[in-house]
Each structure stands twice: as C-alpha cells, then as structure tokens.
Amino acid sequence: MKIDLTETNSSKINAAMVQARRDLGTPAIGMVLTLVIVTDEENAYDALKSAGDASHEHPSRIVVVIKRASRSPRSRQGARLDAEIRVGADSGSGETVVLRLHGELVNHAQSVVLPLLLPDAPVVVWWPQGAPQDLAGDPLGALGQRRITDTYSTEGPIEALGSRATAYAPGDTDLSWTRITPWRSMLAAALDQQTHSVSSATVEGEDDNPSCELLAMWLADRLQVPVKRTSSAGPGLTAVRLETKDGEIVLDRADGALATLCMPGQPDRAVALKRRDTAELLAEELRRLDPDNTYEASLKFGVAKLATATPAPAKAAASAAKPAPAKAEAPAAPAKPAKKATAK
C-alpha cells in the first residue's frame, strides 16, 4: 500500500500510518528500530532498495529524508513537506516514509523526523553519500545511537578517513570498515595457528580504497609491526602478506570472489571471500548498536603512519632505466615484540 501526502506535517503522517496498518489488519508494531536515511533524489532509490533488503533481517521503520533544493529565493523562504508512505508488501518487513523537504524546512529536518521515530526503539542514521564532517554534531545524527557513513563514496576517500578520526564519536561507523570484516576474521584465524610472531605486513589493493587503509591500520595497531600499503589493479582489496620466521602467510583474492590462503607447512586452501553488496553491509551494521572500539582504535592510528609503495608496471619499467630516489619507510609503530591479531 502506498499513500501520497502533499503539504502535510508529521501528525498527519503518523495518523496515515496507523490507519494503513489497520486497513491491512496489522495494527501492532513489530519493528525493532528506526533507520533514518539522509540522501538526495539521485541516490534515494538505491539506498531505499538496500534498506528494504536489510529490513528482512531487521524489521524497521525506514525514514528517508530528501532535502530538495529550491530554485528561487521566494521558494526558499517558504516551507513544504511532501510524504510518501509505504506499508505492507511495498515496504519490505516494516514501514517506509519518504520525506521531501522544501524551502526553509530543509534546515530543520530533525523537527520533522523526531515525531516519526518508533517509541523506545534504537535509532540508526545512515548517509549513503554526502555525510557531514561531524556526524554526532549534525542535528539528524544526534538522534541516532549509531551513525553510518561510507568514505568510499566521497571524492577524497583517504583524506576523509582523517576527518572521520578527528570528529569521531562513540557510535560512528563506516561501511568501508564493514567490508573488511571477513578479511579480519580470516587473518585472525590464520594467526591463531602460527607459533611465530609476525615481523611485517603488506596490504595490496586498488588506489583510493579506504578499506585497504583501514585493514592496514588495523594490522599495524594490533600487531605493532611495520605495515606497507601497495597498489594493485583491484578489484578492491586483493591481498595481505604477513612475514614470519617460518615463511609468509598470504591471503590472496585476485578476482573479488574466491581467495587463496597460503600458510607455511600447510597446503593452500580456497576461501570464499566475495565482495558484498550494500544491503549485506547494512544488515551487518544493524546487528550491533554499541560503539565499535576496534574501529575507533584502527581509525585513530592514522594513515600517515603507513609505509606506501606503488609497484605499477609502468613505474617498474621506468625505475629500471632511471634509479628512483630512496624513500624512508615510516614504521607503523615502535618496534616491540609482535602480538597476534584478535578479531573483536
């Protein structure tokens, strides 16, 4: 069922949702949280589809906030709220409210969203794109216990990691961090089978991919060893190499779907490590509503502490003809006895 309301308000929207549930014969609310999506018209469809797929695992009220840009000064002085309500089969396993804010109302979106939040239920705010620098300080972000963003969608993903670290508040998270959960689990399990400590590490992946940087910072923070960040053709994160006294531990994923785990003294094994879509990443983030201390520690470790190298074929050929100037590799941490990584 779909209901369109023009020039409406939050009270009328709530009344329409209650009436729609009664018409469908389901007056009770069986949702576990409110997911607030702050986006624009261009990205609204994809974001709403991902949230709808994730709602099958986490039944929720989805509130989509679309701020419409006014074309004339006169229209910017007014205020208008249009809403589209979806219940039943049209909204996954919950309810969906699409809010389109016009004029001066764009600057007061929190006053429109607040009456639509589920009572006594957690609130999660998600910016698919165009997230503010200070998530917790944003009026809409202040409503949520968890605040989800994606630095991969920004123009400068690596620089955005520094901004996120500066403005971090408990409850902030990043889908770029969620993408490396299977990698962290697999590497921690591999290290649990080794008796020797790791002396150094290398993370290979495509340029401007914040997931590669986050994984490198996680390894450097947990293992307290130098971690080198190198570039590859992708897709995404392609390989992690850990040096030990017995040999090299390699987790290599060249095709973005199936990885190979190589460990000293053991046969190579194939590992399913496919690239997940946004709906799967969002569903994982909605499983936990407490602050992610591991993400905080890795984010605040800092990209500047990683050693970088770019073994591109063109650069390699050029270096053979002309010696390249030596670069000082900054250690990821002071030299200490290495410890094993543990997944948290």
KELODREN-427629 format. One record per residue (C-alpha): residue number from 1; residue in one letter; chain; x, y, z. Coordinates in steps of 0.1 Angstrom, whole numbers, plus 5000, padded with zeros to 4 digits. Example, Ala and Ser with C-alpha at 12.3 -4.5 7.8 and 13.67 -1.06 7.14 Angstrom:
BEGIN
+-----+------+-----+------+------+------+
! seq ! type ! mol !   xx !   yy !   zz !
+-----+------+-----+------+------+------+
!   1 !    a !   A ! 5123 ! 4955 ! 5078 !
!   2 !    s !   A ! 5137 ! 4989 ! 5071 !
+-----+------+-----+------+------+------+
//
This chain:
BEGIN
+-----+------+-----+------+------+------+
! seq ! type ! mol !   xx !   yy !   zz !
+-----+------+-----+------+------+------+
!   1 !    m !   A ! 5000 ! 5000 ! 5000 !
!   2 !    k !   A ! 5012 ! 5035 ! 4991 !
!   3 !    i !   A ! 4999 ! 5067 ! 5004 !
!   4 !    d !   A ! 5009 ! 5101 ! 4990 !
!   5 !    l !   A ! 5006 ! 5132 ! 5012 !
!   6 !    t !   A ! 5014 ! 5168 ! 4999 !
!   7 !    e !   A ! 5019 ! 5199 ! 5020 !
!   8 !    t !   A ! 5015 ! 5177 ! 5051 !
!   9 !    n !   A ! 5030 ! 5175 ! 5086 !
!  10 !    s !   A ! 5043 ! 5149 ! 5110 !
!  11 !    s !   A ! 5010 ! 5145 ! 5128 !
!  12 !    k !   A ! 4991 ! 5137 ! 5096 !
!  13 !    i !   A ! 5019 ! 5112 ! 5085 !
!  14 !    n !   A ! 5016 ! 5093 ! 5118 !
!  15 !    a !   A ! 4978 ! 5092 ! 5115 !
!  16 !    a !   A ! 4981 ! 5079 ! 5080 !
!  17 !    m !   A ! 5005 ! 5051 ! 5090 !
!  18 !    v !   A ! 4982 ! 5040 ! 5119 !
!  19 !    q !   A ! 4952 ! 5039 ! 5095 !
!  20 !    a !   A ! 4972 ! 5020 ! 5069 !
!  21 !    r !   A ! 4981 ! 4993 ! 5094 !
!  22 !    r !   A ! 4945 ! 4989 ! 5104 !
!  23 !    d !   A ! 4934 ! 4986 ! 5068 !
!  24 !    l !   A ! 4959 ! 4958 ! 5063 !
!  25 !    g !   A ! 4948 ! 4941 ! 5095 !
!  26 !    t !   A ! 4981 ! 4945 ! 5114 !
!  27 !    p !   A ! 4976 ! 4973 ! 5139 !
!  28 !    a !   A ! 5006 ! 4961 ! 5161 !
!  29 !    i !   A ! 5041 ! 4974 ! 5155 !
!  30 !    g !   A ! 5066 ! 4946 ! 5152 !
!  31 !    m !   A ! 5097 ! 4967 ! 5143 !
!  32 !    v !   A ! 5129 ! 4967 ! 5162 !
!  33 !    l !   A ! 5145 ! 5001 ! 5152 !
!  34 !    t !   A ! 5142 ! 5032 ! 5132 !
!  35 !    l !   A ! 5165 ! 5037 ! 5103 !
!  36 !    v !   A ! 5169 ! 5073 ! 5091 !
!  37 !    i !   A ! 5184 ! 5077 ! 5056 !
!  38 !    v !   A ! 5197 ! 5111 ! 5047 !
!  39 !    t !   A ! 5202 ! 5113 ! 5009 !
!  40 !    d !   A ! 5192 ! 5131 ! 4977 !
!  41 !    e !   A ! 5170 ! 5122 ! 4948 !
!  42 !    e !   A ! 5199 ! 5108 ! 4928 !
!  43 !    n !   A ! 5208 ! 5082 ! 4954 !
!  44 !    a !   A ! 5174 ! 5077 ! 4971 !
!  45 !    y !   A ! 5163 ! 5047 ! 4950 !
!  46 !    d !   A ! 5195 ! 5026 ! 4956 !
!  47 !    a !   A ! 5196 ! 5035 ! 4993 !
!  48 !    l !   A ! 5159 ! 5026 ! 4998 !
!  49 !    k !   A ! 5163 ! 4993 ! 4980 !
!  50 !    s !   A ! 5193 ! 4983 ! 5002 !
!  51 !    a !   A ! 5175 ! 4993 ! 5033 !
!  52 !    g !   A ! 5144 ! 4973 ! 5022 !
!  53 !    d !   A ! 5166 ! 4942 ! 5017 !
!  54 !    a !   A ! 5182 ! 4947 ! 5051 !
!  55 !    s !   A ! 5148 ! 4950 ! 5068 !
!  56 !    h !   A ! 5141 ! 4914 ! 5061 !
!  57 !    e !   A ! 5167 ! 4906 ! 5088 !
!  58 !    h !   A ! 5160 ! 4937 ! 5109 !
!  59 !    p !   A ! 5123 ! 4948 ! 5106 !
!  60 !    s !   A ! 5124 ! 4986 ! 5110 !
!  61 !    r !   A ! 5107 ! 5018 ! 5102 !
!  62 !    i !   A ! 5126 ! 5034 ! 5074 !
!  63 !    v !   A ! 5125 ! 5072 ! 5073 !
!  64 !    v !   A ! 5141 ! 5087 ! 5041 !
!  65 !    v !   A ! 5150 ! 5124 ! 5043 !
!  66 !    i !   A ! 5154 ! 5141 ! 5009 !
!  67 !    k !   A ! 5163 ! 5177 ! 5010 !
!  68 !    r !   A ! 5150 ! 5194 ! 4978 !
!  69 !    a !   A ! 5170 ! 5224 ! 4966 !
!  70 !    s !   A ! 5148 ! 5254 ! 4959 !
!  71 !    r !   A ! 5154 ! 5273 ! 4926 !
!  72 !    s !   A ! 5142 ! 5308 ! 4935 !
!  73 !    p !   A ! 5147 ! 5330 ! 4966 !
!  74 !    r !   A ! 5109 ! 5332 ! 4971 !
!  75 !    s !   A ! 5105 ! 5294 ! 4972 !
!  76 !    r !   A ! 5134 ! 5291 ! 4997 !
!  77 !    q !   A ! 5116 ! 5314 ! 5021 !
!  78 !    g !   A ! 5086 ! 5291 ! 5023 !
!  79 !    a !   A ! 5083 ! 5256 ! 5038 !
!  80 !    r !   A ! 5066 ! 5225 ! 5025 !
!  81 !    l !   A ! 5066 ! 5188 ! 5034 !
!  82 !    d !   A ! 5056 ! 5161 ! 5010 !
!  83 !    a !   A ! 5055 ! 5125 ! 5021 !
!  84 !    e !   A ! 5051 ! 5090 ! 5006 !
!  85 !    i !   A ! 5041 ! 5062 ! 5029 !
!  86 !    r !   A ! 5047 ! 5026 ! 5021 !
!  87 !    v !   A ! 5033 ! 4997 ! 5042 !
!  88 !    g !   A ! 5028 ! 4960 ! 5037 !
!  89 !    a !   A ! 5044 ! 4943 ! 5007 !
!  90 !    d !   A ! 5057 ! 4977 ! 4993 !
!  91 !    s !   A ! 5080 ! 4983 ! 5023 !
!  92 !    g !   A ! 5098 ! 4950 ! 5030 !
!  93 !    s !   A ! 5094 ! 4939 ! 5066 !
!  94 !    g !   A ! 5085 ! 4972 ! 5081 !
!  95 !    e !   A ! 5072 ! 5007 ! 5072 !
!  96 !    t !   A ! 5088 ! 5033 ! 5049 !
!  97 !    v !   A ! 5082 ! 5070 ! 5049 !
!  98 !    v !   A ! 5098 ! 5091 ! 5022 !
!  99 !    l !   A ! 5100 ! 5128 ! 5032 !
! 100 !    r !   A ! 5107 ! 5155 ! 5007 !
! 101 !    l !   A ! 5116 ! 5188 ! 5024 !
! 102 !    h !   A ! 5113 ! 5221 ! 5006 !
! 103 !    g !   A ! 5124 ! 5257 ! 5014 !
! 104 !    e !   A ! 5133 ! 5267 ! 5050 !
! 105 !    l !   A ! 5122 ! 5232 ! 5063 !
! 106 !    v !   A ! 5155 ! 5218 ! 5049 !
! 107 !    n !   A ! 5173 ! 5234 ! 5078 !
! 108 !    h !   A ! 5150 ! 5219 ! 5104 !
! 109 !    a !   A ! 5148 ! 5183 ! 5092 !
! 110 !    q !   A ! 5152 ! 5170 ! 5128 !
! 111 !    s !   A ! 5120 ! 5186 ! 5139 !
! 112 !    v !   A ! 5101 ! 5166 ! 5111 !
! 113 !    v !   A ! 5118 ! 5133 ! 5118 !
! 114 !    l !   A ! 5116 ! 5133 ! 5156 !
! 115 !    p !   A ! 5078 ! 5127 ! 5158 !
! 116 !    l !   A ! 5082 ! 5098 ! 5134 !
! 117 !    l !   A ! 5107 ! 5077 ! 5154 !
! 118 !    l !   A ! 5095 ! 5045 ! 5169 !
! 119 !    p !   A ! 5090 ! 5049 ! 5207 !
! 120 !    d !   A ! 5115 ! 5031 ! 5230 !
! 121 !    a !   A ! 5135 ! 5018 ! 5200 !
! 122 !    p !   A ! 5170 ! 5025 ! 5189 !
! 123 !    v !   A ! 5177 ! 5049 ! 5160 !
! 124 !    v !   A ! 5203 ! 5044 ! 5133 !
! 125 !    v !   A ! 5212 ! 5073 ! 5109 !
! 126 !    w !   A ! 5227 ! 5064 ! 5076 !
! 127 !    w !   A ! 5243 ! 5088 ! 5050 !
! 128 !    p !   A ! 5248 ! 5068 ! 5017 !
! 129 !    q !   A ! 5266 ! 5099 ! 5003 !
! 130 !    g !   A ! 5274 ! 5135 ! 5014 !
! 131 !    a !   A ! 5278 ! 5128 ! 5051 !
! 132 !    p !   A ! 5287 ! 5158 ! 5073 !
! 133 !    q !   A ! 5322 ! 5160 ! 5088 !
! 134 !    d !   A ! 5309 ! 5158 ! 5124 !
! 135 !    l !   A ! 5283 ! 5130 ! 5124 !
! 136 !    a !   A ! 5274 ! 5133 ! 5161 !
! 137 !    g !   A ! 5272 ! 5171 ! 5159 !
! 138 !    d !   A ! 5247 ! 5170 ! 5130 !
! 139 !    p !   A ! 5211 ! 5176 ! 5141 !
! 140 !    l !   A ! 5199 ! 5144 ! 5125 !
! 141 !    g !   A ! 5230 ! 5125 ! 5136 !
! 142 !    a !   A ! 5223 ! 5135 ! 5172 !
! 143 !    l !   A ! 5191 ! 5115 ! 5171 !
! 144 !    g !   A ! 5209 ! 5082 ! 5165 !
! 145 !    q !   A ! 5227 ! 5057 ! 5187 !
! 146 !    r !   A ! 5246 ! 5046 ! 5156 !
! 147 !    r !   A ! 5257 ! 5067 ! 5127 !
! 148 !    i !   A ! 5267 ! 5050 ! 5094 !
! 149 !    t !   A ! 5286 ! 5066 ! 5066 !
! 150 !    d !   A ! 5307 ! 5054 ! 5036 !
! 151 !    t !   A ! 5340 ! 5071 ! 5029 !
! 152 !    y !   A ! 5343 ! 5051 ! 4997 !
! 153 !    s !   A ! 5316 ! 5074 ! 4982 !
! 154 !    t !   A ! 5335 ! 5106 ! 4989 !
! 155 !    e !   A ! 5357 ! 5125 ! 4964 !
! 156 !    g !   A ! 5388 ! 5120 ! 4986 !
! 157 !    p !   A ! 5383 ! 5087 ! 5005 !
! 158 !    i !   A ! 5418 ! 5086 ! 5021 !
! 159 !    e !   A ! 5415 ! 5123 ! 5033 !
! 160 !    a !   A ! 5380 ! 5115 ! 5046 !
! 161 !    l !   A ! 5395 ! 5089 ! 5070 !
! 162 !    g !   A ! 5415 ! 5117 ! 5087 !
! 163 !    s !   A ! 5384 ! 5138 ! 5091 !
! 164 !    r !   A ! 5364 ! 5109 ! 5105 !
! 165 !    a !   A ! 5392 ! 5102 ! 5130 !
! 166 !    t !   A ! 5393 ! 5139 ! 5141 !
! 167 !    a !   A ! 5355 ! 5141 ! 5146 !
! 168 !    y !   A ! 5349 ! 5105 ! 5158 !
! 169 !    a !   A ! 5323 ! 5100 ! 5185 !
! 170 !    p !   A ! 5311 ! 5067 ! 5200 !
! 171 !    g !   A ! 5286 ! 5052 ! 5177 !
! 172 !    d !   A ! 5302 ! 5063 ! 5144 !
! 173 !    t !   A ! 5310 ! 5036 ! 5119 !
! 174 !    d !   A ! 5319 ! 5032 ! 5082 !
! 175 !    l !   A ! 5308 ! 5007 ! 5056 !
! 176 !    s !   A ! 5344 ! 5008 ! 5044 !
! 177 !    w !   A ! 5352 ! 4992 ! 5077 !
! 178 !    t !   A ! 5324 ! 4967 ! 5074 !
! 179 !    r !   A ! 5337 ! 4955 ! 5041 !
! 180 !    i !   A ! 5369 ! 4941 ! 5057 !
! 181 !    t !   A ! 5351 ! 4920 ! 5084 !
! 182 !    p !   A ! 5357 ! 4887 ! 5066 !
! 183 !    w !   A ! 5393 ! 4896 ! 5059 !
! 184 !    r !   A ! 5399 ! 4904 ! 5096 !
! 185 !    s !   A ! 5382 ! 4872 ! 5107 !
! 186 !    m !   A ! 5403 ! 4851 ! 5083 !
! 187 !    l !   A ! 5436 ! 4867 ! 5092 !
! 188 !    a !   A ! 5430 ! 4863 ! 5129 !
! 189 !    a !   A ! 5421 ! 4827 ! 5125 !
! 190 !    a !   A ! 5453 ! 4821 ! 5104 !
! 191 !    l !   A ! 5475 ! 4837 ! 5130 !
! 192 !    d !   A ! 5459 ! 4816 ! 5158 !
! 193 !    q !   A ! 5475 ! 4786 ! 5140 !
! 194 !    q !   A ! 5510 ! 4800 ! 5140 !
! 195 !    t !   A ! 5536 ! 4798 ! 5167 !
! 196 !    h !   A ! 5559 ! 4826 ! 5154 !
! 197 !    s !   A ! 5551 ! 4862 ! 5156 !
! 198 !    v !   A ! 5546 ! 4885 ! 5126 !
! 199 !    s !   A ! 5576 ! 4908 ! 5118 !
! 200 !    s !   A ! 5560 ! 4929 ! 5090 !
! 201 !    a !   A ! 5529 ! 4930 ! 5068 !
! 202 !    t !   A ! 5518 ! 4942 ! 5033 !
! 203 !    v !   A ! 5483 ! 4951 ! 5022 !
! 204 !    e !   A ! 5476 ! 4952 ! 4985 !
! 205 !    g !   A ! 5446 ! 4969 ! 4969 !
! 206 !    e !   A ! 5434 ! 4995 ! 4944 !
! 207 !    d !   A ! 5442 ! 5032 ! 4949 !
! 208 !    d !   A ! 5418 ! 5054 ! 4969 !
! 209 !    n !   A ! 5402 ! 5024 ! 4986 !
! 210 !    p !   A ! 5397 ! 5033 ! 5023 !
! 211 !    s !   A ! 5390 ! 4996 ! 5032 !
! 212 !    c !   A ! 5426 ! 4988 ! 5023 !
! 213 !    e !   A ! 5439 ! 5016 ! 5045 !
! 214 !    l !   A ! 5416 ! 5006 ! 5074 !
! 215 !    l !   A ! 5428 ! 4970 ! 5072 !
! 216 !    a !   A ! 5464 ! 4981 ! 5071 !
! 217 !    m !   A ! 5458 ! 5004 ! 5101 !
! 218 !    w !   A ! 5441 ! 4975 ! 5120 !
! 219 !    l !   A ! 5471 ! 4952 ! 5114 !
! 220 !    a !   A ! 5496 ! 4979 ! 5124 !
! 221 !    d !   A ! 5476 ! 4987 ! 5156 !
! 222 !    r !   A ! 5470 ! 4951 ! 5167 !
! 223 !    l !   A ! 5504 ! 4936 ! 5157 !
! 224 !    q !   A ! 5526 ! 4966 ! 5164 !
! 225 !    v !   A ! 5547 ! 4959 ! 5133 !
! 226 !    p !   A ! 5555 ! 4979 ! 5101 !
! 227 !    v !   A ! 5527 ! 4976 ! 5075 !
! 228 !    k !   A ! 5533 ! 4986 ! 5039 !
! 229 !    r !   A ! 5505 ! 4997 ! 5017 !
! 230 !    t !   A ! 5509 ! 4988 ! 4980 !
! 231 !    s !   A ! 5487 ! 4994 ! 4950 !
! 232 !    s !   A ! 5472 ! 4968 ! 4926 !
! 233 !    a !   A ! 5447 ! 4968 ! 4898 !
! 234 !    g !   A ! 5419 ! 4956 ! 4921 !
! 235 !    p !   A ! 5391 ! 4950 ! 4924 !
! 236 !    g !   A ! 5391 ! 4964 ! 4959 !
! 237 !    l !   A ! 5413 ! 4947 ! 4984 !
! 238 !    t !   A ! 5434 ! 4920 ! 4966 !
! 239 !    a !   A ! 5460 ! 4905 ! 4990 !
! 240 !    v !   A ! 5475 ! 4906 ! 5025 !
! 241 !    r !   A ! 5510 ! 4892 ! 5032 !
! 242 !    l !   A ! 5523 ! 4886 ! 5067 !
! 243 !    e !   A ! 5560 ! 4878 ! 5072 !
! 244 !    t !   A ! 5570 ! 4853 ! 5099 !
! 245 !    k !   A ! 5602 ! 4832 ! 5107 !
! 246 !    d !   A ! 5586 ! 4801 ! 5091 !
! 247 !    g !   A ! 5576 ! 4819 ! 5059 !
! 248 !    e !   A ! 5549 ! 4841 ! 5045 !
! 249 !    i !   A ! 5512 ! 4839 ! 5053 !
! 250 !    v !   A ! 5493 ! 4851 ! 5022 !
! 251 !    l !   A ! 5456 ! 4857 ! 5017 !
! 252 !    d !   A ! 5452 ! 4865 ! 4980 !
! 253 !    r !   A ! 5419 ! 4874 ! 4963 !
! 254 !    a !   A ! 5425 ! 4883 ! 4927 !
! 255 !    d !   A ! 5390 ! 4881 ! 4913 !
! 256 !    g !   A ! 5369 ! 4896 ! 4940 !
! 257 !    a !   A ! 5351 ! 4864 ! 4948 !
! 258 !    l !   A ! 5374 ! 4835 ! 4957 !
! 259 !    a !   A ! 5406 ! 4838 ! 4978 !
! 260 !    t !   A ! 5435 ! 4815 ! 4984 !
! 261 !    l !   A ! 5451 ! 4812 ! 5019 !
! 262 !    c !   A ! 5487 ! 4801 ! 5019 !
! 263 !    m !   A ! 5504 ! 4792 ! 5052 !
! 264 !    p !   A ! 5539 ! 4777 ! 5059 !
! 265 !    g !   A ! 5538 ! 4740 ! 5063 !
! 266 !    q !   A ! 5502 ! 4737 ! 5052 !
! 267 !    p !   A ! 5485 ! 4731 ! 5018 !
! 268 !    d !   A ! 5469 ! 4760 ! 5001 !
! 269 !    r !   A ! 5432 ! 4763 ! 5006 !
! 270 !    a !   A ! 5404 ! 4781 ! 4988 !
! 271 !    v !   A ! 5383 ! 4806 ! 5009 !
! 272 !    a !   A ! 5350 ! 4822 ! 4999 !
! 273 !    l !   A ! 5356 ! 4859 ! 5002 !
! 274 !    k !   A ! 5332 ! 4876 ! 4978 !
! 275 !    r !   A ! 5326 ! 4913 ! 4976 !
! 276 !    r !   A ! 5293 ! 4920 ! 4994 !
! 277 !    d !   A ! 5266 ! 4945 ! 4983 !
! 278 !    t !   A ! 5254 ! 4974 ! 5003 !
! 279 !    a !   A ! 5223 ! 4956 ! 5017 !
! 280 !    e !   A ! 5246 ! 4929 ! 5033 !
! 281 !    l !   A ! 5269 ! 4955 ! 5048 !
! 282 !    l !   A ! 5240 ! 4975 ! 5062 !
! 283 !    a !   A ! 5224 ! 4944 ! 5077 !
! 284 !    e !   A ! 5257 ! 4936 ! 5095 !
! 285 !    e !   A ! 5259 ! 4971 ! 5109 !
! 286 !    l !   A ! 5224 ! 4969 ! 5122 !
! 287 !    r !   A ! 5233 ! 4938 ! 5143 !
! 288 !    r !   A ! 5252 ! 4958 ! 5168 !
! 289 !    l !   A ! 5243 ! 4992 ! 5183 !
! 290 !    d !   A ! 5272 ! 4996 ! 5208 !
! 291 !    p !   A ! 5303 ! 5016 ! 5200 !
! 292 !    d !   A ! 5329 ! 4997 ! 5179 !
! 293 !    n !   A ! 5361 ! 5002 ! 5199 !
! 294 !    t !   A ! 5382 ! 4983 ! 5174 !
! 295 !    y !   A ! 5372 ! 5006 ! 5146 !
! 296 !    e !   A ! 5380 ! 5036 ! 5167 !
! 297 !    a !   A ! 5415 ! 5024 ! 5175 !
! 298 !    s !   A ! 5422 ! 5015 ! 5139 !
! 299 !    l !   A ! 5408 ! 5048 ! 5126 !
! 300 !    k !   A ! 5428 ! 5069 ! 5150 !
! 301 !    f !   A ! 5460 ! 5050 ! 5143 !
! 302 !    g !   A ! 5464 ! 5073 ! 5112 !
! 303 !    v !   A ! 5471 ! 5067 ! 5075 !
! 304 !    a !   A ! 5503 ! 5088 ! 5077 !
! 305 !    k !   A ! 5520 ! 5061 ! 5098 !
! 306 !    l !   A ! 5517 ! 5035 ! 5070 !
! 307 !    a !   A ! 5546 ! 5029 ! 5046 !
! 308 !    t !   A ! 5535 ! 5032 ! 5009 !
! 309 !    a !   A ! 5548 ! 5017 ! 4977 !
! 310 !    t !   A ! 5533 ! 5015 ! 4942 !
! 311 !    p !   A ! 5547 ! 4986 ! 4921 !
! 312 !    a !   A ! 5528 ! 4996 ! 4889 !
! 313 !    p !   A ! 5542 ! 4980 ! 4857 !
! 314 !    a !   A ! 5549 ! 5014 ! 4841 !
! 315 !    k !   A ! 5567 ! 5027 ! 4871 !
! 316 !    a !   A ! 5587 ! 4995 ! 4874 !
! 317 !    a !   A ! 5599 ! 4999 ! 4838 !
! 318 !    a !   A ! 5608 ! 5035 ! 4844 !
! 319 !    s !   A ! 5627 ! 5026 ! 4875 !
! 320 !    a !   A ! 5648 ! 5001 ! 4856 !
! 321 !    a !   A ! 5660 ! 5029 ! 4833 !
! 322 !    k !   A ! 5664 ! 5055 ! 4860 !
! 323 !    p !   A ! 5672 ! 5049 ! 4896 !
! 324 !    a !   A ! 5643 ! 5060 ! 4918 !
! 325 !    p !   A ! 5651 ! 5081 ! 4949 !
! 326 !    a !   A ! 5651 ! 5061 ! 4981 !
! 327 !    k !   A ! 5621 ! 5066 ! 5004 !
! 328 !    a !   A ! 5621 ! 5063 ! 5041 !
! 329 !    e !   A ! 5595 ! 5039 ! 5053 !
! 330 !    a !   A ! 5578 ! 5051 ! 5084 !
! 331 !    p !   A ! 5572 ! 5023 ! 5109 !
! 332 !    a !   A ! 5537 ! 5016 ! 5118 !
! 333 !    a !   A ! 5546 ! 5015 ! 5155 !
! 334 !    p !   A ! 5576 ! 5015 ! 5178 !
! 335 !    a !   A ! 5595 ! 4982 ! 5175 !
! 336 !    k !   A ! 5580 ! 4958 ! 5200 !
! 337 !    p !   A ! 5576 ! 4920 ! 5202 !
! 338 !    a !   A ! 5547 ! 4913 ! 5178 !
! 339 !    k !   A ! 5515 ! 4900 ! 5191 !
! 340 !    k !   A ! 5488 ! 4881 ! 5173 !
! 341 !    a !   A ! 5458 ! 4898 ! 5159 !
! 342 !    t !   A ! 5424 ! 4890 ! 5175 !
! 343 !    a !   A ! 5391 ! 4897 ! 5159 !
! 344 !    k !   A ! 5367 ! 4917 ! 5180 !
+-----+------+-----+------+------+------+
//
